[in-house]
Amino acid sequence: MCLYSSALRSLLFCLEPETSHSIALQSLKWSTSIPFLKKAIQKRYTFSHIGLERKLWGITFVNPIGLAAGFDKNASYIDELACLGFGFIEIGTVTPRPQEGNPPPRLFRLAEDYALVNRMGFNNDGVDAVAKRLQKRKSSIVIGGNIGKNKSTPNEYASQDYLTCFEKLFDHVDYFAINVSSPNTPQLRQLQDKEPLTRLLSTLQEANQKKTRSKPLLLKIAPDITSEQLEEIAEIVIQTQFNGVIATNTTISRENLKTSKSRIESIGSGGLSGKPLTAKSTDVIRLLEQKSCGKFDIVGVGGIFSPEDAREKIRAGAKLIQLYTGFVYQGPSLPSSIARNLI
């Protein structure tokens, strides 16, 4: 049973990206609501093997292949997406208050480059709504909670927004991803600077360590940073005893694209993901691995379209990987294809 034939992809790609994304998820929801179809989908797209298990931070991942944040922002499709062979799903980015994000159009395909540009702007239903949905989920798949601040919150008060999300999601997720690297919220990336980043991570770790049983904390970083900045971030992660780094978010670079300059200019600002990010994110992973001294783990994300892309991230130092744009272009067979190849 193939959910994503070339004909179906062509049809979906005729629609606006946000529309096709919604249709695809609604179709998956309908398909998995029918018991025999759900079993057929699980059989087709899930591959299990004891050799794929990864144990990190006290969590057992059935495989190292995750779905990156942004795909299911509001935790609306966890049970359905869990049928597609992922070892974990990261929801969000979630903010304390609901927000609409940037006005559409805000998601664009660069088909020649196998890439996407988005300037979604942390559109989500707010942490209270997301927490309620997580309470009702049936799947036992590992869930990461990607958290951020509201657009209207000044950076000097950002820690409180992250703390609010941390507290309200604590009982419902298995780990947290702290997003300070989206290019689509004004001034957000300034939180990657030494002083604000140290303050934010220390505040969250302090709250975490007050819990009876703490949760793993990971920092999601941008690819658009210098090696000096990367070294500084690694030192802060070690100092604050964070468990890991997710490398990387989308890039603001538009270098070496096949898409015409006029098309790029017409799209405007936003974070670029997909194949143009493959090597760049791997380079960041490789540098982080050198700087980590084995004191934190790395989750690799950015331009994974094939089993070889996944292996390259793992060879560079990633313990887990995440898919997004590759999943959009390659379809739901990608996780199981990577899993079989890793074995």
VOKOL-437653 format. One record per residue (C-alpha): residue in one letter; x, y, z. Coordinates in steps of 0.2 Angstrom, whole numbers, plus 5000, padded with zeros to 4 digits. Each point is the difference from the previous one (the first is absolute). Layout:
<rs>
+------+------+------+------+
| rest |    X |    Y |    Z |
+------+------+------+------+
|    a |    X |    Y |    Z |
...
+------+------+------+------+
</rs>
This chain:
<rs>
+------+------+------+------+
| rest |    X |    Y |    Z |
+------+------+------+------+
|    m | 5000 | 5000 | 5000 |
|    c | 5008 | 5016 | 4994 |
|    l | 4994 | 5016 | 5008 |
|    y | 5011 | 5011 | 4990 |
|    s | 5001 | 4995 | 4982 |
|    s | 5009 | 5012 | 4988 |
|    a | 4982 | 5004 | 4993 |
|    l | 4994 | 5005 | 5017 |
|    r | 5015 | 5010 | 5004 |
|    s | 4998 | 5010 | 4984 |
|    l | 4982 | 5003 | 5004 |
|    l | 5004 | 5006 | 5017 |
|    f | 5014 | 5011 | 4993 |
|    c | 4987 | 5009 | 4989 |
|    l | 4993 | 5007 | 5016 |
|    e | 5006 | 5014 | 5011 |
|    p | 5013 | 4991 | 5013 |
|    e | 4989 | 5004 | 5015 |
|    t | 4985 | 4993 | 4992 |
|    s | 5008 | 4984 | 4994 |
|    h | 5008 | 4998 | 5017 |
|    s | 4983 | 5001 | 5008 |
|    i | 4992 | 4988 | 4987 |
|    a | 5014 | 4987 | 5003 |
|    l | 4998 | 5000 | 5019 |
|    q | 4981 | 4999 | 4999 |
|    s | 5001 | 4986 | 4987 |
|    l | 5012 | 4991 | 5012 |
|    k | 4988 | 5003 | 5014 |
|    w | 4985 | 4993 | 4990 |
|    s | 5010 | 4984 | 4994 |
|    t | 5006 | 4996 | 5018 |
|    s | 4983 | 5001 | 5007 |
|    i | 4995 | 4984 | 4990 |
|    p | 5008 | 4985 | 5009 |
|    f | 5005 | 4990 | 4985 |
|    l | 5007 | 5015 | 4991 |
|    k | 5010 | 5005 | 5016 |
|    k | 5007 | 4982 | 5001 |
|    a | 5005 | 5001 | 4982 |
|    i | 5008 | 5017 | 5001 |
|    q | 5010 | 4994 | 5016 |
|    k | 5005 | 4984 | 4991 |
|    r | 5006 | 5010 | 4984 |
|    y | 5009 | 5015 | 5009 |
|    t | 5007 | 4992 | 5016 |
|    f | 5016 | 4991 | 5002 |
|    s | 5005 | 4993 | 5017 |
|    h | 5016 | 4992 | 5005 |
|    i | 5009 | 4999 | 5017 |
|    g | 5016 | 5007 | 4992 |
|    l | 4991 | 5016 | 4997 |
|    e | 4997 | 5004 | 5018 |
|    r | 5009 | 5015 | 5008 |
|    k | 5000 | 5004 | 5018 |
|    l | 5004 | 5018 | 5004 |
|    w | 4996 | 5010 | 5016 |
|    g | 4990 | 4986 | 5008 |
|    i | 4989 | 4998 | 4985 |
|    t | 4999 | 4985 | 4988 |
|    f | 4997 | 5005 | 4982 |
|    v | 4994 | 4986 | 4989 |
|    n | 5010 | 5007 | 4986 |
|    p | 5011 | 5016 | 4998 |
|    i | 4988 | 5008 | 4987 |
|    g | 4989 | 5014 | 5005 |
|    l | 4988 | 5013 | 4993 |
|    a | 5006 | 5017 | 5002 |
|    a | 4991 | 5015 | 5008 |
|    g | 4988 | 5010 | 4989 |
|    f | 4992 | 4985 | 4992 |
|    d | 4987 | 4997 | 5014 |
|    k | 5001 | 5017 | 5009 |
|    n | 4984 | 4997 | 5010 |
|    a | 5002 | 4981 | 5004 |
|    s | 4984 | 4997 | 4990 |
|    y | 5007 | 4985 | 4991 |
|    i | 5011 | 4990 | 5011 |
|    d | 4991 | 4984 | 5000 |
|    e | 4999 | 5001 | 4981 |
|    l | 5018 | 5004 | 4997 |
|    a | 5005 | 4987 | 5012 |
|    c | 4994 | 4987 | 4987 |
|    l | 5014 | 5006 | 4988 |
|    g | 5015 | 4992 | 5007 |
|    f | 5007 | 5015 | 5011 |
|    g | 5010 | 4996 | 5016 |
|    f | 4994 | 5017 | 5007 |
|    i | 4990 | 5016 | 4995 |
|    e | 5004 | 5017 | 5005 |
|    i | 4985 | 5012 | 5002 |
|    g | 5000 | 5019 | 4999 |
|    t | 5007 | 5012 | 5001 |
|    v | 4988 | 5004 | 5014 |
|    t | 4998 | 5017 | 5008 |
|    p | 4991 | 5005 | 5016 |
|    r | 4986 | 5009 | 4991 |
|    p | 4992 | 4995 | 4983 |
|    q | 5006 | 5010 | 4985 |
|    e | 4996 | 5000 | 4982 |
|    g | 5017 | 5002 | 4994 |
|    n | 5005 | 5010 | 4984 |
|    p | 4987 | 5004 | 4987 |
|    p | 4999 | 4988 | 4985 |
|    p | 5007 | 4996 | 4988 |
|    r | 5014 | 4994 | 5012 |
|    l | 5005 | 4983 | 4994 |
|    f | 5008 | 4998 | 4983 |
|    r | 5008 | 4985 | 4990 |
|    l | 5016 | 5002 | 4990 |
|    a | 4997 | 4984 | 4990 |
|    e | 5016 | 5001 | 4990 |
|    d | 5010 | 5001 | 5016 |
|    y | 4990 | 4987 | 5010 |
|    a | 4997 | 5014 | 5013 |
|    l | 4987 | 5009 | 5009 |
|    v | 5000 | 5018 | 5006 |
|    n | 4989 | 5004 | 5015 |
|    r | 4997 | 5015 | 5010 |
|    m | 4986 | 4993 | 5011 |
|    g | 5004 | 5010 | 5015 |
|    f | 4996 | 4987 | 5014 |
|    n | 4981 | 4999 | 4995 |
|    n | 4993 | 4988 | 5013 |
|    d | 4984 | 4998 | 5012 |
|    g | 5010 | 5004 | 5016 |
|    v | 5007 | 4989 | 5013 |
|    d | 4983 | 4996 | 5009 |
|    a | 4992 | 4993 | 4985 |
|    v | 5015 | 4990 | 4995 |
|    a | 5002 | 4993 | 5018 |
|    k | 4981 | 4994 | 4999 |
|    r | 5003 | 4991 | 4984 |
|    l | 5016 | 4992 | 5006 |
|    q | 4990 | 4993 | 5015 |
|    k | 4988 | 4991 | 4988 |
|    r | 5012 | 4992 | 4989 |
|    k | 5000 | 4981 | 4999 |
|    s | 5017 | 4997 | 4992 |
|    s | 5015 | 4996 | 5011 |
|    i | 5013 | 5008 | 4988 |
|    v | 5013 | 5011 | 5008 |
|    i | 4995 | 5018 | 4999 |
|    g | 5011 | 5016 | 5000 |
|    g | 4992 | 5017 | 5005 |
|    n | 5008 | 5014 | 4990 |
|    i | 4997 | 5016 | 5009 |
|    g | 5002 | 5018 | 4996 |
|    k | 4994 | 5018 | 5004 |
|    n | 4986 | 5010 | 4994 |
|    k | 5004 | 5013 | 4987 |
|    s | 4994 | 5014 | 5011 |
|    t | 5011 | 4995 | 5015 |
|    p | 5016 | 5011 | 5001 |
|    n | 5016 | 4990 | 5001 |
|    e | 5003 | 5006 | 5017 |
|    y | 4984 | 4990 | 5006 |
|    a | 5003 | 4985 | 4989 |
|    s | 5005 | 4989 | 5014 |
|    q | 4983 | 5001 | 5007 |
|    d | 4991 | 4994 | 4984 |
|    y | 5012 | 4985 | 4999 |
|    l | 4997 | 4996 | 5018 |
|    t | 4981 | 5001 | 4998 |
|    c | 5001 | 4987 | 4986 |
|    f | 5012 | 4990 | 5009 |
|    e | 4989 | 4998 | 5015 |
|    k | 4984 | 4997 | 4991 |
|    l | 5007 | 4987 | 4988 |
|    f | 5011 | 4992 | 5013 |
|    d | 4988 | 4985 | 5004 |
|    h | 4996 | 4997 | 4981 |
|    v | 5017 | 4999 | 4991 |
|    d | 5015 | 4990 | 5002 |
|    y | 5013 | 5013 | 4996 |
|    f | 5001 | 5019 | 4996 |
|    a | 5007 | 5009 | 4985 |
|    i | 5004 | 5018 | 5004 |
|    n | 4998 | 5010 | 4983 |
|    v | 5010 | 5016 | 5000 |
|    s | 5005 | 4998 | 4982 |
|    s | 4984 | 5003 | 4989 |
|    p | 5003 | 5015 | 4988 |
|    n | 4982 | 5004 | 4999 |
|    t | 4997 | 5008 | 5017 |
|    p | 5008 | 5017 | 5001 |
|    q | 5016 | 5001 | 5011 |
|    l | 4998 | 4981 | 5006 |
|    r | 5017 | 4995 | 4993 |
|    q | 5008 | 5014 | 5012 |
|    l | 4996 | 4987 | 5014 |
|    q | 5014 | 4990 | 4993 |
|    d | 5013 | 5013 | 5006 |
|    k | 5010 | 4995 | 5015 |
|    e | 4992 | 5010 | 5014 |
|    p | 4981 | 4997 | 4996 |
|    l | 5003 | 4982 | 4995 |
|    t | 5009 | 4996 | 5016 |
|    r | 4986 | 5009 | 5010 |
|    l | 4986 | 4991 | 4991 |
|    l | 5008 | 4982 | 5001 |
|    s | 5005 | 5003 | 5018 |
|    t | 4982 | 5005 | 5005 |
|    l | 4993 | 4985 | 4991 |
|    q | 5012 | 4988 | 5007 |
|    e | 4997 | 5007 | 5018 |
|    a | 4982 | 4997 | 4998 |
|    n | 5003 | 4982 | 4993 |
|    q | 5011 | 4995 | 5014 |
|    k | 4987 | 5005 | 5013 |
|    k | 4989 | 4986 | 4992 |
|    t | 4999 | 4983 | 5008 |
|    r | 5006 | 4993 | 4984 |
|    s | 5008 | 5012 | 4988 |
|    k | 4997 | 4999 | 4981 |
|    p | 5013 | 5001 | 4986 |
|    l | 5003 | 5018 | 4994 |
|    l | 5007 | 5003 | 4982 |
|    l | 5004 | 5016 | 4992 |
|    k | 4996 | 5003 | 4981 |
|    i | 5012 | 5011 | 4991 |
|    a | 5002 | 5009 | 4983 |
|    p | 5012 | 4995 | 4987 |
|    d | 5004 | 5018 | 4997 |
|    i | 5013 | 5002 | 5013 |
|    t | 5019 | 5001 | 5000 |
|    s | 5011 | 4987 | 5007 |
|    e | 5004 | 5012 | 5015 |
|    q | 4982 | 5002 | 5004 |
|    l | 4998 | 4981 | 4999 |
|    e | 5014 | 4997 | 5012 |
|    e | 4992 | 5013 | 5012 |
|    i | 4983 | 4991 | 4999 |
|    a | 5008 | 4983 | 5003 |
|    e | 5008 | 5007 | 5016 |
|    i | 4984 | 5007 | 5006 |
|    v | 4991 | 4983 | 4996 |
|    i | 5013 | 4991 | 5011 |
|    q | 5000 | 5014 | 5013 |
|    t | 4981 | 4999 | 5002 |
|    q | 5000 | 4981 | 4999 |
|    f | 4988 | 4999 | 4985 |
|    n | 4999 | 4982 | 4993 |
|    g | 5002 | 5005 | 4982 |
|    v | 4999 | 5011 | 4985 |
|    i | 4988 | 4999 | 4985 |
|    a | 5010 | 5005 | 4985 |
|    t | 4993 | 5009 | 4990 |
|    n | 4986 | 5011 | 4997 |
|    t | 4996 | 5008 | 4983 |
|    t | 5013 | 5012 | 4992 |
|    i | 4998 | 5018 | 4994 |
|    s | 5013 | 4997 | 4986 |
|    r | 4995 | 4999 | 4982 |
|    e | 5016 | 4994 | 4993 |
|    n | 5003 | 4988 | 4986 |
|    l | 4981 | 4998 | 4995 |
|    k | 4994 | 4994 | 4984 |
|    t | 4983 | 5009 | 5002 |
|    s | 5001 | 5017 | 4990 |
|    k | 5005 | 5016 | 5009 |
|    s | 4983 | 5008 | 4996 |
|    r | 4991 | 4986 | 5008 |
|    i | 5011 | 5001 | 5015 |
|    e | 4997 | 5019 | 5001 |
|    s | 4981 | 4998 | 4998 |
|    i | 4999 | 4988 | 5015 |
|    g | 5009 | 5011 | 5011 |
|    s | 5006 | 4996 | 5018 |
|    g | 4999 | 4984 | 5009 |
|    g | 5010 | 4985 | 5005 |
|    l | 5006 | 4988 | 4987 |
|    s | 5000 | 4981 | 5002 |
|    g | 5003 | 4985 | 4990 |
|    k | 5015 | 4994 | 4989 |
|    p | 5009 | 5017 | 5000 |
|    l | 5002 | 4998 | 5019 |
|    t | 5007 | 4982 | 4999 |
|    a | 5018 | 5003 | 5001 |
|    k | 4999 | 5016 | 5010 |
|    s | 4991 | 4991 | 5014 |
|    t | 5012 | 4986 | 5000 |
|    d | 5014 | 5011 | 5001 |
|    v | 4992 | 5008 | 5016 |
|    i | 4998 | 4982 | 5007 |
|    r | 5018 | 4996 | 4997 |
|    l | 5006 | 5016 | 5008 |
|    l | 4988 | 4997 | 5015 |
|    e | 5006 | 4982 | 5002 |
|    q | 5018 | 5007 | 5002 |
|    k | 4995 | 5013 | 5012 |
|    s | 4989 | 4989 | 5011 |
|    c | 5014 | 4990 | 5008 |
|    g | 4986 | 4986 | 5002 |
|    k | 4991 | 5011 | 5012 |
|    f | 4984 | 5002 | 4990 |
|    d | 4991 | 4991 | 4985 |
|    i | 4996 | 5006 | 4983 |
|    v | 4984 | 4998 | 4990 |
|    g | 5003 | 5003 | 4982 |
|    v | 4987 | 5008 | 4989 |
|    g | 5001 | 5009 | 4983 |
|    g | 4999 | 4994 | 4982 |
|    i | 4998 | 4981 | 5004 |
|    f | 4992 | 4993 | 4984 |
|    s | 5008 | 4982 | 5000 |
|    p | 5008 | 4987 | 5010 |
|    e | 5017 | 5006 | 4995 |
|    d | 4996 | 5018 | 5006 |
|    a | 4994 | 4992 | 5017 |
|    r | 5016 | 4990 | 5001 |
|    e | 5011 | 5015 | 4997 |
|    k | 4991 | 5010 | 5014 |
|    i | 5004 | 4985 | 5011 |
|    r | 5018 | 4998 | 4995 |
|    a | 5002 | 5019 | 5004 |
|    g | 4994 | 4997 | 5018 |
|    a | 4981 | 5000 | 5000 |
|    k | 4992 | 4987 | 5012 |
|    l | 4983 | 5003 | 4993 |
|    i | 4994 | 5008 | 4984 |
|    q | 4984 | 5010 | 4995 |
|    l | 4991 | 5001 | 4984 |
|    y | 4989 | 5014 | 4993 |
|    t | 5003 | 5006 | 4982 |
|    g | 5006 | 4984 | 4994 |
|    f | 4984 | 4992 | 5007 |
|    v | 4990 | 5012 | 4990 |
|    y | 5009 | 4997 | 4984 |
|    q | 5003 | 4981 | 5002 |
|    g | 4985 | 4995 | 5009 |
|    p | 4996 | 4988 | 5014 |
|    s | 5011 | 4986 | 4995 |
|    l | 5015 | 5010 | 5004 |
|    p | 5001 | 4995 | 5019 |
|    s | 4999 | 4982 | 4997 |
|    s | 5012 | 5001 | 4985 |
|    i | 5013 | 5008 | 5012 |
|    a | 4996 | 4988 | 5014 |
|    r | 5003 | 4985 | 4988 |
|    n | 5016 | 5007 | 4994 |
|    l | 5007 | 5004 | 5017 |
|    i | 4998 | 4981 | 5005 |
+------+------+------+------+
</rs>
